[in-house]
Amino acid sequence: MPRNQTSRRAMLVASSAALAAGYFSTQARANPNRISPNDKINLGVIGIGPRCTYDLTAMLKFDDIRCVAIADVQASRRDAGKKLVDETYGNKDLTLYRDFRELLARREIDAVLVATGDRWHAPASILAAQAGKDVYSEKPCGITIADCQQLADTMTKLGRVFQAGTQRRSVANFRQAVQLVHNGKLGKLQKMHASVYMPTLDNNWLPAEPQPGRDVVDWNMWLGPAPWRPYNAKYCEGRWRGQWDFDSGARLLDWGAHTVDLCQWANQADDSMPLTYEPSEKEIVCTYANGVKLIIDFLPDPFGKRDPHYITRLGTCPVRFHCEGGWIETGDEGEIVVEPNSLAKEIEQTKRIKGLDVSEHARDFFDCIRSRKSTAANPTVMRRSHIACHAAAIAWILGRKLTIDPKTESFVDDNEANTLRSRGQRQWA
């Protein structure tokens, strides 16, 4: 590109970014919580794929919530989202946007559900907070340690209500398992198992295909802060997963954002994290300051044959807590298994009901919007559990034991590991 065109584009990008930052900063100051008990909470949606549809379907059942707008870079997803919402409400009032910044500019929108691809979670959530919105963000909430730090700092500084989409904190069987550890009836906690996918790194580009029109797929906005690469339709269908440029923590956070988070909770370590991370071919052994071990187990086939550490029938995202006097395990199917069996009578067994596993978590978010209280998966909870996952992933990537300082959230005497705490971001505005 000729130099004068390059300079002009750089000027426009900088100008656009500055205007957006200034506008949203003003909005954040001008839009304090103004929801009375009888008001409906106006909800906007940023990114509506399969996961968002699952979340939103649960949220649409709340009488005090009104979804008023959806933004997505793909026309097919925008249209599907409008069909879902309009049919639920029996009208055609929902507004669609290609650029989510237009949605954020609407002052009457109180909160947003961010359910884009991973690369957009933190940037979109931060812009939403700067626009004066409260945020429910799907996980992983940030694809780097630096993203998680900036996201948590922004929510705290601006006083926004934030809920990470780690909904198992609000699911009955997981809550019961953690509480059984906390009440001491199994004795002192010694070791925890958190299941994750087998980590993977993929840096290969898919073959270039003709790029569709911007109104069909806005490829520049789809990429967002990620490095540029040629369009391929399969990326928009989910083939971005496992790609370093688009994914987080070598896919370790796909399940780890849930299972490690539950272990953090069980160990009463929501304001800290493990100090050391030692990888091997089958697991990453993490050790807390209190001596408790967190073992992150790689499951080669997470939906099929399981590692012998876990009871297959208990479902996906299993966790197991070992204490001096026994152990307890549960997973997504809702059943809880405890040893010694004499404690089984104290457990109220549940079964998984599709849709309910996010309803309580979403309800907590909306209730906290009204009360301005802290959510179950607040910025600090998200920050510490996500950074623990990222630290484990970096140890696996580098193939060596790492030590982190929980106060600075940086690795001790390892410059190479510290460079992986952040990534450069493309100018997308």
N, C-alpha and C positions, 0 to 999 in steps of 0.2 A: 504494500500500500504506500502511495506517495506520502512524503513526510508531512505535508500540510493537512492531508486527510487524517493521518494518524493523530496529529496534534488536535484537530477539530473533534475527532471521536473521543479522545481522552478528556477534552474539555467538557463535552456533553455528558460523558459518563460521570465525571466528577461533580458537575453541576446537578445532575439528576440525583445522585447519591446524597449530596449536601441538602438539597431541597427536601428529599424524603426524610432524612434524619431530623432536619429542623421541624418539619411539619409534625412528625410523629412524636417528637419530644414535647412540642406544644400540646398535642393531644393528650399525652400522658399526664401533663400537669393540669389540663383543663377538664379531665374526665375522671374525677374521683368516683368512688362507689356511690351510685345514686339510685340504687334499686330498693324500693320500698317492699315490705313483705307481700303486698298484693300485686306487685308488678311481675310481668313475665320477663324472664331473662332472654334477651335476643342473642341467638347463637349464629356465628358464621363458621363455615367449614373451608379449610384450606387443604386441598388434595383429597379426592374421593375415589379410592380404589376399593379392593375387597375388604381390607381391614377397617377402613373408615366406614364402609357400609355396615359392617357388623357393629361398630361403636355407635354410629348414628341411629341405627334401627332401635337400639336400646334407649338412646336419649330422646327420641321422638315420642316415646311412651309417657314421658313426664309432662303433666298438665301445665307446669309452670315454666316450661321451656318452649321457645319458638325459634325454629331454624328459619332464618330469613334470607340467607345467601350462601352460595357455594362457589368457590374458585378452583379451577383445575386447568392445567395446560392442555388437556386432551378433550376434544369436543365430545367424544363418545362417553367419557366419564361424566362430564358436565350434564349431558342429557340424561344419563341413567340416574344421577343424583336428583335432578329435577323431578323425574318421574316418581322416584321414591317419596320425596317430600310432598309433592303436590297431591299424590294419591292418598297419603296419610292425612293431610289436612283438608282434602276435598276442595282445593282451589288451585289457582295458578300464580300465586303471589311470589314464589321464590325467585330471586334474582341470581343470574349466573354471571361469572366473570372469568376471563382468561388470566388476568394479572391479579394476584391476590392483594396487591397494594391498593387497588380500587375498593376492594371489600373492606380493608382496614381503614380507609378514609371515611367510612360511614359511622358517624358519631353514635347512632342509636344501637350499634352492635356492642354488646357488653362482653362477650367471651367468644373464643374461637377454639375449634377442634383442629389441631394440626396433625394430619395423617398423610403427609407426602412420603416420598422416598427418604431414606435416612439422611442423605446429604443436605436436605432442606429443613430438617426438624429444628435445629438450633437457630439458624438465621431467620426463619419464618417466625419462630416463637419470640425471638428478641424484637423483631420489627413489630409484632403484635403488642408486646408489652409497651414498647415505645409509643404505640398508638393508643394506649390506655385500655387495652383489653386484658382480661384474665385468660389463662391459657391451659388447655388440656392437650398435652403433646404425647403422641405415640412414641414408643421406644424403638430403638435407642434414641434418647433425646439429643445426643451429640455424638458425632463420629470421631471425635478426638477428646483428649483430656482438656485441651484449651477450650473447646466448644462447651463442654460441661461446666467449666469454671465460669466462662463469660455468661452463659445462660443463667446459672444460679445467682451470680452477682447482679445481673440485670433485674431479675425478678425480685430480689431482696431490696435493691436500691429503689426501685419504682413502686414497691409495695403491692405488686400484683399477686393474685391467687394463682398458684401453679400446681397442676397435678400431672405427674409422670404416668404414662399408661401402663404401669406395672401393676395391673389390676389384681394380681393374686394376693396382694396385701389386704384386699377387701373381700376375699373369697373365704367362706366359712371353714372349709377343711384345713386350709393353710393357716388361717388364724388360730384354729384349735391346736394344731401341731406346735406352733410357736409358743402359744400360751402354756402348753404342757411342759415345755422346756423352761419357760420363765418361772413357773410356780415351784420348780425344784423337786417335783415328785419322782423324777428320773435321776436325780443327783446332779452333780456338776457337769456342765457341758464340756466335752473333750474334743470331738471331731464332727465335722459336717461334710456332707457330700452334695454338690451342686452339679446337675447334669447340663451338658451343652452339646451342640453339634460338634462334629470333628472340625477343628479350625481349618481354614483354607485361604489361600491367596491366589487371585487370578488377575493378571495384568494384561491379558490378551484382548484386543479389540475385535468386535464382531465386524463382518464385512460391511463396507459402506453401501447404503441404499439411497435412492432418490428421496430427498427431504420433502415432506408434505407441506402444504400451506400453513401459515402461522395459525390460522383459525382452526385447523384440524389438529395439529400438534405444534405447539410453540417450543421448538427444540432448544432454543437459547434459554428459555425459562425452565425447561425440563432439566437441563444441565445445571443451571443456577451457579452456585459457587464451585462446582466441580470442574476439573480441567476439560477443555474442549476435546471432542472426538466426533467422528462422522456419525450421522444418524443411522440407526438400525431399528426397525419396528420392534424387535424382540426385547430391546432395553425397556420400552414402554410397557411390555407385557410381564416384566419381572426379571428379565435376565441380567439386570444390574447387580443382583445379589451375589456376593462373593467377590465382586470387583473392587479392588482397593480404592479406586477413585470415588466409588459411590457408596460403599458399605463401611461398616465400622468394626474394628477389632477382629479382623479375620473371621467374621461371622460369629465370633464367640459371644457377642452380646445378643444374638437372636433369642437364645434361651437364657444366657447368663444374666441379662438385665432383669430377668425374673428370679432365677434360682439363686444367684449370688445375692441379690437383694433380700430374699427370704432368709438366707444365712446371716447376712448382716443384722437383720432384725432379731433372729434367734439368739445371736451372740450379744445383743444389746450394744451394737457398734455403729449405730446410725450416724454418729458424729466422728467416726474414724474409719479405718480400713486395715486390711492385713499389712504387715511391714515387709514381708519377703514373699517372693514368687519364684518357684523353682519348677521349670517345665520338664516333662519327659514325653515319651511317645504316646502315653495313654492318659496323662493327667497333668495338672498343674497344682502343686502343693503350696498353699499360701498359709502363712503363720501370723497370728495376731500377737499383739504385745502381751496379752494375758495367757499365751501359750496354746490357745485353741487353734486347731488345724482346720482349714477349709480346703477340701479336695475338689477341684473342678475336673469332673470326669468327662472324657470325650466319648460320645456315643456314635460309632460309625454309621449306624442305621437307627436314628432316633425314633422312627415310626414302626420299626420291626423288632428284630432281636435285640434285647437289652443287655447291658453290662450286668454281670452277676451281682453288683452292688444293689440293684434295684429290682422291685417286684413288678413284673411286666404288666399285670392287670391294673395297676394304679394309674396308668396313662402317661401322657407327655409331661414334660417339665417336673419330673420327680425330684424331691429333696429328701435327704435322710439326716437325722440328727442323732449322734451317739453321745450318751452320757455315762456317768459312772455306774448307774443302776439299770441301764437298758437303752433302747433306741426307739425312734418313731419315724415313720416314713409316710409320705402322701404324694399324690400327683393329681393330674387334671380330672381324673374320673370321679374324684370326690371321696373315695374310701381312705380311711386312715388305719394303718397297721402299727401296733405298739407291742413292744416286748419289755417287761413281762406282761403277759396277757391279762393279768389281774387288773391292770389299769384300763382295759378296754371298756369296762362298764361306765367309765367316766367320760367316754367319748360319744358324742352325738354324730352318728354316721350320716353322711350326705351323699347324694348322687349329682353328677354334673347335669345341669339343665342349660342347654344352649341359650345364650343371650343373658342369662343371669350372672355369668362370671364377669361381666363388665358393668352391669346395672348399679351395683352397690358402690363401685368405685366412682362412676359418673355421678351418682347421687351425692356422694361425699363432696365432689368438686363443686356442684351447684349449690349445695348447702353452705359451703365455705365462702362462695361468692357473696352470699347474703350476710353471713356472720363475720366475714373477713378473718376467720380463724385459719390455722394451718391445716393443709390436707394430709391424707395418709401418706402420700408419696410426694412430699413437699420438695422445694429446691435442694435442701441439705441432704435429704434421703437420696434423691436422685444423684446428686453430685458425688457423694461418697461411694455408693454402690456402683455407679457407672465407671468412676475412675478406677475402682478396684478391678473391674472387668477389663478396662483398657490396659492397666498395668500387667495383668495376667497375659493378655494378648501380645503385648510388646515383648514380654519375657519369652513367649512361645516363638514369636517372629525371629528374635535374636538368638534363641537357643541357649540361653544362660540364665542363671539365677539373678534376680534383681532385688534391690532394696529401695523402698520408697520412704520419704519423710512425710508423714501425714500432715504436718504443719504447712510445708511448702508445696506439697503434692508434686514433688520432683524426685527423680531418682538420685541416689547417693553415689557419687563418683562414677557416673556413667554418662558421658556426653552424648554418645550415640543413642542411648535410650531416651535421653531428654529431647533430642531432635524430633523424635517420633510422637511427642506430646501434642504437636500441632501440625497443620498442613497449610500450604499457601492456598488462597482462595481467588478464583477467577473473577474479574470484573464483569458482572452480568447485567447491570442496570442499563 
